[in-house]
Amino acid sequence: MNAMTATAESQRRIFNHFAKRLEERFGGGLDALTLWRALAYALAAEDWKLLRPVARVSRSGRRIFVCRLADGRWCFVLFDCPLGLPITVFREGMVITREGKPSLRLGVPREF
């Protein structure tokens, strides 16, 4: 299943969650829909200039990537890779739980 086969309702729920977390964690003024679409496109196109893989979160295909927002802030994005959609966002320094692995404090890789 990918974004093209996910139902419109499930895509709407995923986007609404993404937009809510984006506003909570990065404040207003960001165009959530434009960012959500750009991130989904970057993953599909394997645009590693925009997105950089950070960690696998689950065996089912959820992964964390890092990108830089237009205002220069770093944003960590949880993707459901089989769907090809961004699910939520995290700020640098937040801690995530990974399936079968220790927790991870998010930090920007030096080479990025």
N, CA, C and O of each residue as an XYZ file, in Angstrom:
448
protein
N       0.854     -1.179      0.000
C       0.000      0.000      0.000
C       0.897      1.238      0.000
O       1.899      1.281      0.714
N       0.544      2.221     -0.784
C       1.281      3.480     -0.790
C       0.283      4.629     -0.767
O      -0.925      4.413     -0.669
N       0.797      5.852     -0.858
C      -0.078      7.025     -0.752
C      -1.179      6.999     -1.804
O      -2.272      7.518     -1.578
N      -0.894      6.404     -2.938
C      -1.899      6.343     -3.992
C      -3.006      5.339     -3.661
O      -4.128      5.480     -4.148
N      -2.704      4.325     -2.837
C      -3.713      3.324     -2.502
C      -4.302      3.527     -1.113
O      -5.294      2.884     -0.769
N      -3.716      4.402     -0.312
C      -4.305      4.727      0.989
C      -5.620      5.460      0.736
O      -5.720      6.262     -0.193
N      -6.612      5.189      1.551
C      -7.906      5.843      1.338
C      -7.793      7.337      1.598
O      -6.907      7.793      2.321
N      -8.689      8.076      1.007
C      -8.709      9.527      1.215
C      -8.899      9.841      2.691
O      -8.290     10.775      3.213
N      -9.735      9.070      3.361
C      -9.987      9.290      4.791
C      -8.725      9.051      5.612
O      -8.425      9.833      6.515
N      -7.981      7.990      5.318
C      -6.761      7.729      6.085
C      -5.710      8.797      5.801
O      -4.991      9.208      6.712
N      -5.610      9.253      4.558
C      -4.673     10.336      4.252
C      -5.058     11.612      4.997
O      -4.186     12.331      5.486
N      -6.350     11.896      5.086
C      -6.812     13.089      5.805
C      -6.444     12.996      7.281
O      -5.973     13.972      7.864
N      -6.655     11.831      7.890
C      -6.313     11.656      9.310
C      -4.811     11.800      9.535
O      -4.378     12.439     10.493
N      -4.019     11.201      8.645
C      -2.564     11.303      8.761
C      -2.136     12.761      8.632
O      -1.331     13.243      9.430
N      -2.665     13.465      7.638
C      -2.300     14.872      7.463
C      -2.726     15.708      8.664
O      -1.947     16.538      9.132
N      -3.933     15.515      9.174
C      -4.403     16.299     10.323
C      -3.491     16.115     11.526
O      -3.191     17.076     12.234
N      -3.053     14.891     11.758
C      -2.124     14.636     12.866
C      -0.795     15.349     12.611
O      -0.249     15.992     13.508
N      -0.278     15.234     11.386
C       0.973     15.889     11.012
C       0.877     17.399     11.238
O       1.767     17.996     11.845
N      -0.200     18.013     10.751
C      -0.380     19.465     10.868
C      -0.471     19.901     12.327
O       0.088     20.930     12.705
N      -1.169     19.124     13.141
C      -1.305     19.452     14.565
C       0.053     19.424     15.257
O       0.391     20.348     15.996
N       0.828     18.375     15.023
C       2.147     18.271     15.659
C       3.106     19.336     15.133
O       3.925     19.856     15.891
N       3.016     19.664     13.854
C       3.874     20.710     13.293
C       3.625     22.033     14.003
O       4.572     22.728     14.372
N       2.367     22.383     14.194
C       2.041     23.639     14.878
C       2.454     23.589     16.348
O       2.998     24.565     16.863
N       2.207     22.475     17.028
C       2.579     22.351     18.442
C       4.083     22.458     18.648
O       4.541     23.093     19.598
N       4.842     21.841     17.765
C       6.286     21.719     17.984
C       7.113     22.781     17.285
O       8.261     23.013     17.665
N       6.555     23.436     16.267
C       7.313     24.448     15.530
C       6.592     25.785     15.431
O       7.120     26.724     14.836
N       5.404     25.886     15.999
C       4.658     27.133     15.981
C       3.907     27.339     14.679
O       4.045     26.571     13.727
N       3.107     28.396     14.664
C       2.326     28.718     13.469
C       3.196     29.314     12.385
O       4.399     29.499     12.564
N       2.580     29.609     11.270
C       3.301     30.267     10.189
C       3.915     29.328      9.175
O       4.452     29.784      8.165
N       3.852     28.016      9.416
C       4.356     27.054      8.443
C       3.172     26.484      7.666
O       2.124     26.198      8.244
N       3.340     26.325      6.383
C       2.286     25.762      5.538
C       2.376     24.241      5.620
O       3.169     23.618      4.914
N       1.561     23.654      6.483
C       1.631     22.215      6.753
C       1.369     21.386      5.503
O       2.058     20.392      5.269
N       0.393     21.771      4.702
C       0.052     20.974      3.522
C       1.184     20.987      2.497
O       1.520     19.947      1.931
N       1.767     22.150      2.259
C       2.881     22.239      1.313
C       4.063     21.414      1.800
O       4.682     20.695      1.016
N       4.383     21.510      3.093
C       5.491     20.742      3.653
C       5.204     19.250      3.569
O       6.072     18.473      3.171
N       3.994     18.843      3.939
C       3.612     17.427      3.922
C       3.774     16.844      2.518
O       4.325     15.757      2.346
N       3.288     17.581      1.523
C       3.397     17.120      0.133
C       4.854     17.077     -0.333
O       5.266     16.128     -0.999
N       5.631     18.105      0.016
C       7.042     18.155     -0.387
C       7.826     17.000      0.228
O       8.673     16.400     -0.432
N       7.543     16.692      1.487
C       8.232     15.585      2.149
C       7.866     14.249      1.511
O       8.738     13.411      1.281
N       6.584     14.048      1.224
C       6.153     12.801      0.575
C       6.822     12.662     -0.795
O       7.264     11.574     -1.166
N       6.894     13.761     -1.540
C       7.537     13.734     -2.851
C       9.031     13.431     -2.713
O       9.572     12.627     -3.472
N       9.695     14.069     -1.750
C      11.133     13.861     -1.558
C      11.435     12.404     -1.223
O      12.416     11.846     -1.714
N      10.604     11.788     -0.395
C      10.814     10.375     -0.067
C      10.623      9.508     -1.316
O      11.440      8.630     -1.592
N       9.558      9.751     -2.061
C       9.289      8.959     -3.270
C      10.411      9.113     -4.296
O      10.763      8.158     -4.988
N      10.968     10.319     -4.389
C      12.033     10.606     -5.351
C      13.417     10.264     -4.806
O      14.419     10.397     -5.508
N      13.465      9.822     -3.545
C      14.733      9.546     -2.860
C      15.670     10.750     -2.954
O      16.846     10.620     -3.295
N      15.123     11.914     -2.646
C      15.873     13.171     -2.681
C      16.626     13.331     -1.363
O      16.124     13.945     -0.422
N      17.827     12.778     -1.305
C      18.596     12.792     -0.055
C      19.274     14.142      0.183
O      19.992     14.300      1.170
N      19.057     15.120     -0.707
C      19.515     16.481     -0.427
C      18.526     17.175      0.496
O      18.908     18.032      1.293
N      17.260     16.806      0.388
C      16.227     17.382      1.251
C      16.050     16.559      2.519
O      15.936     17.112      3.613
N      16.026     15.261      2.374
C      15.813     14.345      3.501
C      17.063     13.522      3.750
O      17.736     13.096      2.811
N      17.367     13.301      5.018
C      18.481     12.427      5.376
C      17.962     11.372      6.343
O      17.390     11.724      7.375
N      18.146     10.075      6.036
C      17.695      9.035      6.959
C      18.440      9.121      8.291
O      19.643      9.379      8.325
N      17.712      8.901      9.384
C      18.307      8.945     10.722
C      18.250      7.575     11.385
O      19.275      7.065     11.838
N      17.059      6.969     11.448
C      16.920      5.701     12.168
C      15.660      4.963     11.752
O      14.664      5.563     11.348
N      15.732      3.639     11.864
C      14.537      2.821     11.701
C      13.831      2.789     13.049
O      14.472      2.593     14.082
N      12.536      2.978     13.045
C      11.757      3.017     14.281
C      11.028      1.696     14.495
O      10.877      1.243     15.629
N      10.575      1.078     13.404
C       9.852     -0.187     13.536
C      10.146     -1.095     12.352
O      10.597     -0.653     11.295
N       9.878     -2.365     12.559
C      10.069     -3.342     11.483
C       9.007     -3.195     10.396
O       9.171     -3.703      9.287
N       7.928     -2.504     10.719
C       6.838     -2.346      9.748
C       7.099     -1.224      8.744
O       6.265     -0.975      7.873
N       8.231     -0.550      8.848
C       8.590      0.445      7.843
C       8.542      1.892      8.283
O       8.611      2.797      7.452
N       8.425      2.121      9.571
C       8.463      3.518     10.035
C       9.913      3.921     10.265
O      10.689      3.212     10.905
N      10.249      5.088      9.720
C      11.623      5.576      9.820
C      11.629      7.077     10.085
O      10.704      7.803      9.720
N      12.707      7.513     10.736
C      12.911      8.934     11.020
C      13.896      9.494     10.002
O      14.935      8.898      9.720
N      13.543     10.655      9.459
C      14.418     11.401      8.558
C      14.572     12.808      9.136
O      13.739     13.254      9.925
N      15.628     13.497      8.745
C      15.816     14.883      9.167
C      15.824     15.765      7.921
O      16.311     15.370      6.862
N      15.274     16.966      8.076
C      15.301     17.957      6.997
C      15.405     19.339      7.636
O      15.227     19.501      8.843
N      15.694     20.313      6.809
C      15.771     21.690      7.289
C      14.551     22.435      6.760
O      14.250     22.397      5.567
N      13.856     23.112      7.668
C      12.700     23.916      7.273
C      13.174     25.180      6.560
O      14.351     25.530      6.635
N      12.274     25.855      5.879
C      12.616     27.069      5.130
C      13.229     28.140      6.025
O      14.035     28.950      5.567
N      12.842     28.144      7.318
C      13.381     29.153      8.237
C      14.704     28.728      8.876
O      15.230     29.434      9.737
N      15.246     27.575      8.459
C      16.550     27.129      8.936
C      16.520     26.149     10.096
O      17.548     25.560     10.431
N      15.366     25.967     10.712
C      15.289     25.020     11.836
C      15.308     23.581     11.321
O      14.845     23.286     10.219
N      15.860     22.693     12.159
C      15.886     21.275     11.833
C      14.577     20.638     12.245
O      14.009     20.971     13.285
N      14.107     19.726     11.429
C      12.847     19.032     11.676
C      13.065     17.539     11.447
O      13.549     17.130     10.392
N      12.712     16.741     12.425
C      12.774     15.290     12.291
C      11.377     14.801     11.930
O      10.393     15.185     12.563
N      11.300     13.964     10.924
C      10.013     13.534     10.372
C       9.898     12.018     10.477
O      10.780     11.284     10.033
N       8.798     11.560     11.071
C       8.500     10.133     11.099
C       7.671      9.804      9.864
O       6.588     10.354      9.666
N       8.189      8.902      9.039
C       7.492      8.452      7.833
C       6.971      7.041      8.015
O       7.609      6.203      8.652
N       5.815      6.793      7.453
C       5.363      5.428      7.217
C       5.832      5.137      5.797
O       5.157      5.496      4.832
N       6.971      4.495      5.669
C       7.585      4.317      4.346
C       6.755      3.458      3.397
O       6.704      3.773      2.208
N       6.095      2.381      3.860
C       5.241      1.647      2.919
C       4.114      2.518      2.341
O       3.736      2.356      1.181
N       3.586      3.432      3.148
C       2.573      4.362      2.641
C       3.204      5.504      1.852
O       2.576      6.078      0.962
N       4.455      5.828      2.186
C       5.125      6.945      1.538
C       4.697      8.295      2.072
O       4.820      9.309      1.385
N       4.186      8.311      3.319
C       3.662      9.559      3.881
C       4.338      9.925      5.195
O       4.646      9.052      6.007
N       4.571     11.237      5.405
C       5.043     11.696      6.707
C       3.891     11.628      7.711
O       2.763     12.014      7.406
N       4.195     11.131      8.909
C       3.175     10.923      9.936
C       3.177     12.047     10.972
O       2.129     12.585     11.329
N       4.382     12.389     11.448
C       4.498     13.402     12.498
C       5.888     14.010     12.455
O       6.749     13.560     11.699
N       6.103     15.033     13.271
C       7.398     15.716     13.329
C       7.890     15.784     14.767
O       7.108     15.755     15.718
N       9.215     15.876     14.898
C       9.864     16.011     16.198
C      10.895     17.126     16.112
O      11.400     17.445     15.036
N      11.195     17.706     17.258
C      12.249     18.719     17.346
C      13.549     18.062     17.770
O      13.551     16.979     18.355
N      14.640     18.720     17.474
C      15.942     18.238     17.920
C      15.933     18.134     19.445
O      15.420     19.016     20.133
N      16.501     17.054     19.959
C      16.570     16.836     21.402
C      15.446     15.980     21.953
O      15.545     15.479     23.073
N      14.373     15.802     21.180
C      13.293     14.930     21.639
C      13.786     13.485     21.605
O      14.690     13.147     20.841
N      13.186     12.639     22.437
C      13.575     11.233     22.528
C      12.479     10.376     21.902
O      11.294     10.552     22.185
N      12.897      9.448     21.049
C      11.943      8.528     20.423
C      12.239      7.105     20.883
O      13.367      6.775     21.249
N      11.212      6.276     20.856
C      11.341      4.862     21.183
C      11.410      4.084     19.882
O      10.628      4.316     18.960
N      12.365      3.148     19.818
C      12.515      2.323     18.620
C      12.223      0.873     18.972
O      12.604      0.396     20.041
N      11.556      0.185     18.082
C      11.202     -1.212     18.292
C      12.465     -2.071     18.417
O      13.280     -2.137     17.496
N      12.609     -2.728     19.574
C      13.722     -3.645     19.777
C      15.074     -2.995     19.963
O      16.090     -3.689     19.960
N      15.119     -1.685     20.124
C      16.392     -0.970     20.286
C      16.237      0.059     21.393
O      15.121      0.382     21.800
N      17.375      0.580     21.885
C      17.285      1.622     22.914
C      16.647      2.899     22.368
O      16.622      3.131     21.159
N      16.141      3.706     23.269
C      15.594      5.018     22.886
C      16.693      5.851     22.244
O      17.881      5.603     22.452
N      16.283      6.839     21.463
C      17.228      7.676     20.737
C      16.872      9.142     20.926
O      15.740      9.554     20.673
N      17.857      9.934     21.377
C      17.683     11.389     21.438
C      18.052     11.942     20.060
O      19.149     11.696     19.559
N      17.139     12.681     19.461
C      17.329     13.163     18.095
C      18.324     14.317     18.036
O      18.200     15.303     18.763
N      19.297     14.176     17.168
C      20.300     15.206     16.953
C      20.688     15.238     15.485
O      20.644     14.211     14.808
N      21.063     16.393     14.994
C      21.394     16.564     13.578
C      22.765     15.950     13.300
O      23.735     16.265     13.989
N      22.852     15.076     12.293
C      24.154     14.504     11.933
C      25.124     15.604     11.495
O      24.717     16.561     10.838
N      26.374     15.474     11.848
C      27.375     16.503     11.527
C      27.549     16.709     10.026
O      27.805     17.826      9.575
N      27.411     15.639      9.254
C      27.663     15.746      7.815
C      26.509     16.361      7.038
O      26.608     16.527      5.823
N      25.420     16.702      7.713
C      24.258     17.218      6.993
C      24.325     18.711      6.896
O      23.431     19.333      6.322
